[in-house]
Amino acid sequence: MSSVANLQPEPAAILACTISRDVQNFDLLIDDMEIELGESWGDLSFEDAAVFLDQPDSQTLEFVVIAVDAEDEGDLARITDIIRQAKAKTIKVLIVANQIGPMALHQLLRLGADDFLPYPLPEGALHETIERIRKPAPPAVLTTHATTEPEAAHPGFKAKGDRDGVLLPVHGLCGGSGASTFATNLAWELASMPGDAPRVCLVDLDFQFGTAATYLDLPRKEQVYDFLSDANGADSDALLQAMVTFNDKLHVLTAPQDMLPLDIIGPEEIARILDMARANFDFVIIDMPKTVVAWTEAVLSRAHVYFALLELDLRSAQNVLRLVRALKAEGLPHEKLRYVLNRAPKFTDLGGKSRVKRMAESLDIAIELQLPDGGSAVTQANDHGLPLSETAAKNPLRKEIQKLAKSLFDLNKSVETARK
C-alpha cells in the first residue's frame, strides 16, 4: 500500500492567489494566471482572503493579485486591511485596477502594493510584472559616506533614505497651460503646511526650457549638469548637492544652465533619480516637459497621480486624444492621469460650464480639478520669482492650489497612520 501511495502525485503548492469581489469580472486575468502558474494558484474573495492570510498555509504564497474595479472604491478599508496582512507576511502585492479613481489607486499603492497593472491587461504585462517582483529587492539608495561629510554639504539635512515619497508629475498638454506655475506653487504649498510640514522637493525635468528656477528666483547650479551626466553613478548626496533651497523649506533640482537635449539621460537614469528623491522626501513634484520622450514611461510608472493640465480649447482636446492613444498603444497606465483644467470658467458662466461638460464627455475623461484664472497676478508673481502665496495670497488660483495641497497632505497623513 505504501508503494501505491507514493505514486499519487503531490498537490501543487499554491504560489499565488487572486483576490477580488468576483474574479469572473477579470477573465483576462484568469487566462494569464493559468499561463504563468498553471495549477499553482488559487482564487479568494475579499472575505476568504482575510481569513486565509491568517493561516499558516499562506506562508507558501509568493504574491497576491488584488483585482478591483469602480464598484470596490466604497470598500477600500477592507482591501487595505488585506494589503497590510499580506505585507506583514512579506507577500508581494500586485494591484490590477479597472476604472478606479486615481486617489483610490494612490491610497492602495501607498499602503505597500508592489506594482500596478491596468485592466484589460496589456499582452505580456502580467508576465513581466511577475518576473520583476520575483527579483530580489535592490539595495536601498544610501550613501556610504553620509556620516563623514560635513552637514554644510547638504541643503538642511543628510541623505538617509528613510522616506517613501509621493511622486506627483505635472505635464502640460499644450503650450501656456500653466503647468510650471501649477507645479511650483503646489510644491511650495505642500512645503509650507503648518505644523509638522512634509519634506518636499521640486524636480524640473524640462532640460531645455525649464522655468522652476525663474519662478522661484533660484540660481542654476553647475552641479546639475554634472549630476545628470553621471546619474547612474550618483548617490543621494550628489542629488542633494545639486539642489538649491527656496526659503529653507522647498528643495529644487533646477533645469541645467545650458539647453540640453531631452535624451541626455535615459529611462534607467531617470528611474534612479526618482527613486533617490522618493527615498529622501515626502513629496516629489516633477515639472515635466511637454514632449513625450523615452523616459516618460519611467516617470508615469512610478507616479502616484500624474497631473495633466489642459485648457478649454481644441488643441488641448486633440492632444488629450493623442496622449491617451499613445499610452494605450504601449500598454501604459493612462488611468493615472488626473486632468486639470486651467483658466476654467467662473461659477456664473453657465455657457462655459456646459462647454467643459461637453469636452469631458467627448474625450471620455473626467476633469477632476478646475483651476480659476489667476489673472495678471500670476505673471507678476512669476516675474518676481515668488510663489502666489507670497505676492497674492487671496488670489483664487492660489486658494485652489492650497486646497489641493491640503487634501494631498491629509490623505498622505491618513495613509501613513493606517500603515502604522
C-alpha positions in Angstrom: 0.0 0.0 0.0 2.8 2.4 0.8 4.3 1.9 -2.7 0.9 2.7 -4.3 0.5 5.8 -2.0 3.9 7.0 -3.2 2.7 7.0 -6.8 0.0 9.6 -6.0 1.1 13.0 -7.3 1.6 15.6 -4.7 -0.8 18.6 -5.0 0.9 21.6 -6.5 1.9 24.2 -3.9 -0.1 27.4 -4.1 2.3 30.2 -5.1 -0.2 33.0 -5.7 -3.8 34.0 -5.3 -6.1 36.3 -7.0 -8.3 38.3 -4.6 -11.4 40.1 -5.8 -15.1 40.6 -5.3 -15.8 38.4 -8.4 -12.9 37.1 -10.4 -15.2 36.4 -13.3 -15.2 40.1 -14.0 -11.5 39.7 -14.8 -11.5 36.9 -17.3 -8.2 38.0 -19.0 -6.5 37.9 -15.6 -7.7 34.3 -15.1 -6.2 33.3 -18.5 -2.9 35.0 -17.8 -2.6 33.4 -14.3 -3.2 30.0 -15.8 -0.5 30.6 -18.4 2.0 31.8 -15.8 1.3 29.5 -12.9 -0.7 26.5 -14.2 -2.3 24.9 -11.2 -0.2 26.7 -8.6 -2.6 29.5 -7.9 -6.0 30.0 -6.3 -8.8 32.5 -6.1 -10.2 34.1 -3.0 -13.0 36.6 -2.2 -12.2 39.5 0.0 -13.8 37.7 2.9 -11.9 34.5 2.4 -8.6 36.3 1.9 -8.7 38.0 5.3 -9.1 34.5 6.9 -6.6 32.7 4.7 -3.8 35.2 5.2 -4.0 34.5 8.9 -3.5 30.8 8.3 -0.1 29.0 8.2 -0.8 27.8 4.6 -0.5 31.4 3.4 3.3 31.2 4.1 3.8 29.5 0.7 2.5 32.5 -1.2 4.9 34.5 -3.3 2.4 37.1 -4.2 -1.3 38.0 -4.4 -3.1 39.8 -7.2 -5.8 42.1 -5.9 -8.3 42.9 -8.7 -10.5 45.9 -8.1 -12.9 48.0 -10.2 -15.1 51.1 -9.7 -17.6 49.2 -7.5 -14.8 48.4 -5.0 -14.0 52.0 -4.2 -16.5 52.1 -1.4 -14.8 49.0 0.2 -11.2 50.3 0.3 -11.0 49.8 4.1 -11.3 46.0 3.8 -8.9 46.0 0.8 -6.3 48.0 2.6 -6.5 45.6 5.5 -5.8 42.7 3.1 -2.7 44.6 1.8 -1.4 45.1 5.3 -1.9 41.4 6.2 0.0 40.4 3.0 2.8 42.8 3.6 3.1 41.7 7.2 3.9 38.2 5.9 6.3 39.6 3.3 3.9 38.6 0.5 4.2 40.7 -2.6 1.0 42.6 -3.6 0.1 43.4 -7.2 -2.9 45.6 -7.9 -5.0 45.1 -11.1 -7.3 48.1 -11.5 -10.3 48.6 -13.8 -11.6 52.2 -13.9 -10.9 53.1 -10.3 -10.1 56.8 -9.5 -6.5 58.0 -9.2 -6.9 58.9 -5.5 -8.1 55.4 -4.6 -5.3 53.9 -6.6 -2.8 56.2 -4.9 -4.1 55.1 -1.5 -3.7 51.4 -2.4 -0.2 51.9 -3.7 0.9 54.0 -0.7 -0.2 51.1 1.6 2.6 49.0 0.2 1.4 47.4 -3.1 4.5 46.4 -5.1 3.1 47.1 -8.6 0.1 48.1 -10.5 -1.4 46.9 -13.8 -4.4 48.4 -15.7 -7.3 46.2 -16.8 -7.7 44.9 -19.5 -4.2 43.6 -19.1 -1.8 44.5 -21.9 -0.3 41.5 -23.6 2.7 40.1 -21.6 2.3 42.7 -18.9 1.5 40.2 -16.1 4.5 38.0 -17.1 6.8 41.0 -17.0 5.4 42.2 -13.6 5.8 38.7 -12.0 9.4 38.5 -13.2 10.1 41.9 -11.8 8.5 41.3 -8.3 10.3 38.0 -8.1 13.7 39.6 -8.4 15.4 40.4 -5.1 14.9 43.9 -4.0 17.8 46.3 -4.9 19.9 47.6 -2.1 18.5 50.8 -0.5 19.8 54.0 -2.1 22.1 55.1 0.7 25.4 56.7 0.7 28.5 55.0 2.2 30.0 58.3 3.3 27.0 60.3 4.5 28.1 60.2 8.1 31.6 61.6 7.3 30.5 64.5 5.1 30.0 67.9 6.8 26.4 69.0 7.4 27.0 72.0 5.2 27.3 69.8 2.1 23.6 69.1 2.3 20.7 71.5 2.0 19.5 71.3 5.5 19.6 67.5 6.2 21.6 64.4 5.5 20.6 61.8 3.0 19.3 58.8 5.0 17.0 57.1 2.5 14.3 56.9 5.3 11.3 58.2 3.3 8.9 56.7 0.8 7.7 59.8 -1.0 4.6 60.5 -3.1 5.6 61.2 -6.7 3.4 63.8 -8.5 4.4 64.7 -12.0 2.8 67.7 -13.8 2.6 67.6 -17.6 1.2 70.5 -19.7 -0.7 69.2 -22.7 -0.4 72.4 -24.6 1.8 75.5 -24.6 1.0 78.1 -22.0 -1.2 75.7 -20.0 0.4 76.8 -16.7 1.9 73.5 -15.8 5.1 75.0 -14.4 3.2 77.6 -12.4 1.0 74.8 -11.0 3.9 72.6 -10.2 5.9 75.4 -8.5 3.0 76.6 -6.4 1.8 73.1 -5.5 5.3 72.2 -4.3 5.5 75.4 -2.2 2.1 75.0 -0.6 3.0 71.4 0.4 6.3 72.6 1.9 4.5 75.3 3.8 2.0 73.2 5.6 1.5 74.3 9.2 2.8 72.2 12.0 4.9 69.1 11.0 5.4 70.1 7.4 6.5 67.4 5.0 9.9 67.4 3.2 9.2 68.4 -0.4 11.3 68.7 -3.5 10.6 70.1 -7.0 12.4 68.4 -9.9 12.5 70.3 -13.2 12.9 67.7 -15.9 12.5 70.2 -18.8 16.2 70.3 -19.6 15.6 72.9 -22.4 13.0 75.4 -21.2 12.5 74.6 -17.5 11.3 77.7 -15.6 11.2 76.5 -12.0 14.4 78.4 -11.2 12.9 81.6 -12.8 9.6 81.3 -10.9 11.5 80.9 -7.6 14.4 83.3 -8.4 16.9 80.5 -7.8 20.4 80.1 -9.4 21.0 77.2 -11.8 24.0 75.3 -10.3 26.7 73.8 -12.5 26.4 70.6 -10.4 23.1 69.9 -12.1 24.8 69.1 -15.4 27.5 67.0 -13.6 24.8 65.1 -11.7 22.7 64.4 -14.9 25.8 63.3 -16.8 26.6 60.6 -14.2 23.1 59.8 -12.8 23.8 56.1 -12.8 26.9 56.5 -10.6 25.5 59.3 -8.4 24.2 58.8 -4.9 21.7 60.6 -2.7 24.3 63.1 -1.5 25.0 64.1 -5.1 21.3 64.7 -5.7 21.1 66.9 -2.6 24.2 68.9 -3.5 22.8 69.6 -7.0 19.7 71.1 -5.4 19.0 74.6 -4.1 16.7 75.6 -1.4 13.9 78.2 -1.5 13.1 79.9 1.8 14.7 77.0 3.7 11.7 74.8 3.0 11.5 73.7 -0.6 14.3 71.8 -2.3 14.6 72.3 -6.0 16.6 70.5 -8.7 16.5 73.1 -11.4 17.0 72.7 -15.1 20.7 73.0 -16.2 22.3 76.3 -17.0 22.5 75.4 -20.7 19.9 74.0 -23.1 20.4 70.2 -23.2 18.8 67.5 -25.4 15.9 65.8 -23.6 17.6 62.4 -24.2 20.8 63.3 -22.4 19.7 60.7 -19.9 17.6 57.5 -20.4 14.9 55.7 -18.5 17.3 53.9 -16.1 18.9 57.2 -15.1 15.5 58.9 -14.6 14.3 55.9 -12.5 17.3 56.2 -10.3 16.9 59.9 -9.8 13.2 59.5 -8.9 14.0 56.6 -6.5 16.6 58.6 -4.7 14.2 61.6 -4.5 11.4 59.4 -3.1 13.8 57.9 -0.6 14.6 61.3 0.9 11.5 63.4 0.5 7.8 63.0 1.5 6.5 64.7 -1.7 8.3 64.8 -5.1 6.8 67.2 -7.6 8.0 66.7 -11.2 7.8 69.5 -13.8 7.7 67.5 -17.0 8.5 68.7 -20.5 5.5 68.9 -22.9 7.3 66.5 -25.2 6.8 62.7 -24.6 10.3 61.2 -24.5 11.8 57.7 -23.9 11.9 58.2 -20.2 8.3 59.5 -19.8 7.3 55.9 -19.2 9.7 55.6 -16.2 8.0 58.7 -14.6 4.5 57.6 -15.3 5.0 54.0 -14.0 6.3 55.4 -10.7 3.8 58.2 -10.3 1.1 58.0 -7.8 -1.0 60.6 -9.6 0.0 62.2 -13.0 -1.4 65.7 -13.4 -2.2 66.6 -17.0 -3.0 70.3 -17.5 -5.2 71.4 -20.3 -7.3 74.4 -21.4 -10.8 74.7 -22.8 -9.8 74.7 -26.5 -9.5 72.4 -29.5 -5.7 72.0 -29.3 -5.9 70.6 -25.7 -8.7 68.2 -26.7 -6.7 66.9 -29.7 -3.6 66.5 -27.5 -5.6 64.5 -24.9 -6.7 62.1 -27.6 -3.1 61.8 -28.9 -1.6 61.2 -25.4 -4.2 58.6 -24.3 -4.0 56.8 -27.7 -0.2 56.6 -27.3 -0.3 55.4 -23.8 -2.9 52.7 -24.6 -0.8 51.5 -27.6 2.2 51.0 -25.3 0.1 49.4 -22.5 0.9 52.2 -20.1 -1.3 53.1 -17.1 -3.2 56.0 -18.6 -5.6 55.7 -15.6 -3.1 57.6 -13.5 -3.7 60.7 -15.5 -5.7 63.3 -13.5 -6.9 66.0 -15.8 -6.6 69.6 -14.5 -8.5 72.4 -16.5 -6.6 75.7 -16.1 -8.3 79.0 -16.6 -11.7 77.3 -16.0 -14.9 79.2 -16.5 -16.3 81.1 -13.5 -19.2 79.6 -11.4 -21.6 82.1 -13.0 -20.5 81.3 -16.6 -23.1 78.7 -17.4 -22.2 78.5 -21.0 -18.6 77.9 -20.1 -19.6 75.2 -17.7 -21.6 73.5 -20.4 -18.6 73.5 -22.7 -16.4 71.9 -20.0 -19.0 69.1 -19.6 -19.3 68.5 -23.4 -15.5 68.5 -23.7 -15.1 65.8 -20.9 -17.9 63.7 -22.4 -16.5 63.8 -25.9 -13.0 62.9 -24.7 -14.4 60.3 -22.3 -12.3 61.7 -19.4 -13.1 63.1 -16.0 -11.9 66.7 -15.4 -11.4 66.3 -11.7 -9.8 69.7 -10.9 -10.7 73.1 -12.4 -8.4 76.0 -11.7 -9.7 79.5 -11.9 -7.9 82.2 -14.0 -5.4 83.9 -11.6 -5.1 86.9 -14.0 -2.1 89.2 -14.2 -1.1 88.5 -10.6 0.2 85.1 -11.7 2.6 86.6 -14.3 3.7 89.2 -11.8 4.5 86.6 -9.2 6.5 84.5 -11.7 8.4 87.6 -12.9 9.3 88.5 -9.3 10.4 84.9 -8.6 7.9 84.3 -5.8 5.0 81.9 -5.2 1.5 83.3 -5.3 1.2 82.8 -1.5 3.9 85.5 -1.1 2.5 88.0 -3.5 -1.2 87.4 -3.9 -2.3 85.2 -1.0 -6.0 85.8 -1.8 -5.8 85.1 -5.5 -8.4 82.5 -6.5 -5.8 80.3 -8.2 -3.6 80.3 -5.1 -6.6 79.3 -2.9 -7.5 76.3 -5.2 -3.9 75.1 -5.3 -3.7 75.5 -1.5 -6.9 73.4 -1.1 -5.4 70.7 -3.3 -2.1 70.6 -1.4 -4.1 70.3 1.9 -6.1 67.4 0.6 -2.9 65.6 -0.6 -1.2 66.3 2.7 -4.2 65.0 4.7 -4.5 61.9 2.5 -0.9 61.1 2.9 -1.0 61.5 6.7 -4.1 59.2 6.9 -2.4 56.6 4.8 0.8 56.7 6.9 -1.3 56.5 10.1 -3.1 53.4 8.7 0.2 51.8 7.8 1.5 52.2 11.3 
